[in-house]
């Protein structure tokens, strides 16, 4: 059973999906701690409600990245809680070399598009603006690039003619809640082999 350290910035719906999968014995893991860069975020409240150690990490003065003292603090907290795999769940900052080096090959992210299409922010809006007919979500290992790491699992979502950014995002999130626990279970059971950019065995 692996120990997960979840890092997020928002309401924590992917954390909840992970906890639900653990409760249902679909995911052989325990959430060892939750870190967040927003002091009153829902993800911290969800963690506290389950008696999971929940920590606010002040990332100032940086606005878009986890760096400097904040990064050092995050790494120390994850190591103190004996985390095996770092799970980025709606974390709205770029991770840097300190965290990447401390957990090399053990950081996982979920992105709301079928990468490599539409990396970066508001990928569902990008898909609509582009006129894509299909989008989805991608679970991938994190590397030094933006949404460029080896892909573990993808689920597709059709783009409807009636879609708004909000409706499309909601349907993508529904698939995220399926994809993330499934991908983490593959990681937990050691089913994955990573060779360069290729992941096999998922």
Protein Blocks (a to p, Z undefined) as FASTA:
>chain_A
ZZdddddfbnolmmmmmmmmmmnopaccddfbdcdfbfkbfklmmmmmnopacddddfbf
bfkbcehjllmmmmmmmmmnopabdcdehiabdcdfklmmmmgoiaccdddbddfehgae
hkllmmmmnopabdcdddddddfbehiaccfbdcdddddfklcfklmmmmmmmmmmmmmm
mmmmmmmnopaccehjacehZZ
